[in-house]
Amino acid sequence: MTWRIVGANFDQMHMNTNLGWAADHPGAEVVGLCDETPETSTGSLEAAAADCDVSSDRCYDDLEDCLRALEPDIVLGGPMNSAHPRFVERVLAHDIHVAIEKPFARSLADADRMLDAAANSDGRLAVNWPVTWSPVHQTLRELLTTDTIGEIVEIQYYGGNAGAPPDDSWFYETESGGGSLLDYLGYGATFATWFRDGELPKAVSAHTHPTGDTDVDRQSVTVCRYETGLSTFQTSLRMPTHPWEHDSTPAKGYEVVGTEGAITTRQHGSPIRVQTSESPDGYVVEPEPLEAPHANLVQYLVHCLEDEISFTGPTAPGFCRSAQRIIETAQRSAATNGEALPLRGDPR
């Protein structure tokens, strides 16, 4: 079969990349587009229509009209963070599969709303973290699961950019789900939990710092206490350059310390560098390009749906909900000026 795909709402700039993957997939077709909130979009429906050869009569400004008229199999969604639950509920009510753009949720309550909607639908829910399709992250995960550095003792993470464009976008509005903590701690917490095979901290403390005339955080520091020690996650919207345009300082990435060595993805010119007791000077690991069906979101979605395979790792909403417990606790801690709090929320 050919999977009929609709791209809906362009608040997230990653939408155009996601739809490009759909247009390139031999077993998929982009049959329509929808943008209900063009005033807050950082992606572009017009560019997607041109790139995916979607005519104007298949471009909508109302999601319900779009779904009824086109009857897609999959919706790729990019609404602002605060709008995720309602968007997902609307799509799943039609028993249509949906992939929501990162971060999964603004809160545990929002995460649970989406999981409840998925449980009551024949449609399936996936989460797109763009770095899931990064050879560096996949290779790092493989090195960790093959005990290259033994048992993980700590993970240090730094993530951010030079500011979300434009300066007056919803990324700087707390009520819309903006700020560096939700976005980049979302990455750090989710992938650190993946690297640890699901292990969660016992307690979390966090501080945030707003700057300028906005109440949203542009910097955050989160400390997680695990059985083996402390891990830290730092986020910033104040980097001198965007890391996807120039090698940034500080460098983004992870430093993972184990009982038998350490791995870093933060050294310029070395995608992954490993140091062990047997190789104290360290060595570089060059990640291999990812192969289909694991090289991008649409390949993976079609593969899992066709073969009735469960989504795993960061694409799985239940897994992302576990990592959301770290984010929720950090948000609560930051609101109490950094008080160390036990991990919030119950397992689900």
N, C-alpha and C positions, 0 to 999 in steps of 0.2 A: 504494500500500500504506500501511497504518498501521504505523508503527515502534513496536514493543513495547519499552518501556524499564523497566529496574529500577534503583533507587537502592540502593547497597550500602555499608554502613559509614559512620558519621556522625562520625568523629573530626574532620573538617574542618567548620567552621560554614557554609561556603559551600554545602554539600550542599542545604540547604533552598531556597536561591535557584535552584540548578541544576534541581531537581525542579519548582519553580514554572514555570520556562521550559518544561519538558517538558509539564506539564499544560496550558499555554496554547497549545502548538503544535497547529495543526489536523491535522497529519499524524502525530501521535505520541500514545501513550497510556502512562501509568505503570501497568504491570500488576502491580507488586509492589515490596516493599521488604525489605531485610535489614540487620540490625545485629548483627554477631558480637561487638562490643566495646562494649556500652552504657556500661560503667563508665568509658570514656575518651572518650565522645562529647561534642563541643561543639555539634553539630547535634542535631536531634530527629527520630527516626523517627515519633513520635506526631504531631507537628505536620505532618510531610510526609504521613502517612496521611490526616489530616483535610483538608489542603489539596488533595490529589490524589485524594481519594475512593477510597482503597485500603482494602478490608475487612481485618479482622484475620486471616482465613484466608489472605491473601496477604502476610502479614508473617512473616519468617523470622529465625532466629538462626544459620543455617548457610548459607553461600554455595552450596555444592554442592547442597544440597537445593533451594534457591531456583532455581538455574539449570536443574536437571533438571525441576522441576515446571512452571516458567513458560516456559521456552525463549524468553527475550527476544532481541531483535535487538541491543540496545545496553545496556551497563551504565555508569551514572555512578557512579564510585567515589570515596570520600572517606576511605580509611584513613590512619592516621598515617604520617608520612614514611618511617619505617624499614620499614613493611609494604608499600610500593608494589611491589617486585619480585614477591613471592609472590602478592599480590593479582592483579596483571596476568597473571602466568603462569597462575593458576587460571582466569581468565576466558577468556583466549585459547586455552587448551587445549580449550575448547568451541566454538572458531571464532566467538565472539561479539565484536562491536566493543566497545571500552572507552575511556572518557575518564577519565583519572586527574587528580585535583586537584593543583594546584601545591603545593610545588615539585616538579619532575619527579622528581628522585632525591636521595638522600642522598649518593651518591658516583658516580664514573664506573663503578665495577663494577656498582652497582645499575642505572644507566642502560643498560649493555650487556646485562644480563640481560633487561631489558624489550624492548630492540630485538631480541635473539635470539628471544624468545618471539613477537614480532610477525612476524618473518621466517619462522617455522615455523607460522603460523596463517592461516586465511582471514579471521579477524577483524582489524580495523584498530585501531591505538592512537593516541589523541589526548591532548593535555595541555591542561588548562584553567587559564590564568592569568586571573583575573577582569578585570583591567584591559585585556585584549585587547578587551573589549566596551565600552571607554571612548571616547567621542567625542574626548576630549582626546588620548589616545595615538594614535588613528588619524589625527587631523588633524596632530599633530606629525610623524608618520611621512610623511604626504603632503607637508608643507612641506619636509622634509629630502630627499625623493626628487625634488623639483622644483627643487632647488638654490636655495632661497630665501636661504640663508646661505652658499652655496658648499660647499667641501669641509669636512667635520667635522674639527676640530682637537682638541677635547676635549669630554668629557661629565662633568658633575658631578651626582651623584644623592644624594638623601637620602630614606630610607624608614624607616617604623617605626610604632609605636603606643604607647599608654600601658600596654601589658602584655597578654599573651594571657590571656583569661579561661578558667577560674578560675585563681587563683594556683598551685594544686597540679596543674595539668593537665599532660599529656604534652609540651606546648610548652616546658616547663622541664626536660625530661629529655634529656640528650645522646644516650643510646642509642635514644631514640624518634625522633631527628631534630629535636629542638627547637632553640631559639635564634634570635637575630635574624639572624645571618649567613646561615644556610641559607635562611631564609624570605625576608628582604628583599634580601639580595645576589642571591638567585635572581631576584627581579624586576629589580633593577638590571642585572645581568649579561646576562640574557636580552633585555631590551628595548634596552639599549645596543647589543648585538650586532645586533639587528634594525634599529635606527636606522642602524647602520654597514654595513648590507647584508652581514653575516656576518664582517666584519673582526674579528680577535682580537688581543689584546695579545701582546707578545713576552715580558713578564715581569710578575709579580704579587707584591706584598708586602701583608701584612695584620696587623693587631693586633685582638685581642678583649679585652673587659673583663667579667668576671663581677661581679655585685653580690649582696649578701645572702647567704643560706645555700644558694645553688645553684651548681652547677659549670657551668651552661650560660651562654653569652655573652648579655648583654643589650645590648651595644654592640659595634660593629665598625667599623673603617676599613680599606678596601682601596684600594690604589693600583695602577693598571694602566699599564704603559708601552707605548704604541703608537709607530708610526713618526713620528706627527705631534706627540707629546707625552704628557703625563700626564693620566689621568682618575681621578677618585676616586668611591668608593661608600661612603656612610656609612649604618649601620643602627642602630636603637635600639628597645628595648622600654621606654624611660624617658621618653617624651614626656609633657608635662603633661596632654594630652587625646587622645582618639582622633580622628584627623583626619576620620573619616567622621561624627563628631558635632559637632565644632567646628573652625573654622579654627585649625590648630595652629601653634605656634611652637617650633622651626623648622618652616617649611612643607615638606611632602613634595613630591617632584617632581624634575624634570630641568632643568639648565641646559646647553644645547648651544652651544658656540662653534664658529663656522666661519670660513673665510677671508674671508667677505664680510658677517659679522654674527653675531648670537646670538639664541637663542630660550630663554625661560624658561617653565616651568609652575608656578613656585613663588611667584608674587605673589598675595596675597590679592585677590580681586575681579577678577582677570584670568586666565581659564583658560589663555590662551596669549598671551605678549607677544613681539613680534619687534622687533629693532633691527638696522638695516643702515646702511651708509655713506650711502645715499640717504635714509634716514629715521632720523637719529641720535636723535630724540626717541622713536622707537619707536611701535608701533601694536598694538592688541589684535586678535586673531583669535578670533572666537566659533565654536567647533566646532558643526557641524550634527549633529543626531541621526542615529545610524546607522540604516540601513534594512535590512530583511530581504533576503537571509538572513544578514546580517553583524552583526545587533544583539545576538545572544547565542549561547551555546555550542550549544544544541540546534538552533536555526535553522541554524547553520553545519554541524554534524554531519550533519543530515538532507540538506542541500544537497549536501555533498561525497559522501556515500554514495549518494544517488540518482543523481547525475550522474557518479559515478566520478571525482571530482576529488581530487587530492592535497591533504592538509592543508599549509598553508604558514605560515611565520613561527613565532610562539611556540606555535601549536597542534601543530606538527610535532615528533615526538619526536627525529628526527635533528638538527633545528635546536637543540632544547633540549639535546641531548647536547653540541653544540659549546660552548654557553654554560656547560655544566657543567664544562668544563675550567677556566674562570676560577674557579668556586666551589671546585673541588677544589684548585687551586693556592693559593687564599686560605686554605683550611683547613690545608693543609700549612705555609704560611708562618706563620700565627698560632701553630701548634704549635712553631715555631722562633724565637718572639719577633720576628717581623717580617722575617725574612730574605727578600730579593728572590730569587724562584725563576723559572726559565724555565717557560713554560706547560706544564702536565702533560698527558699523554695524547696519543695520535696521532689524526689525523683519521679519521673512519669514513665 
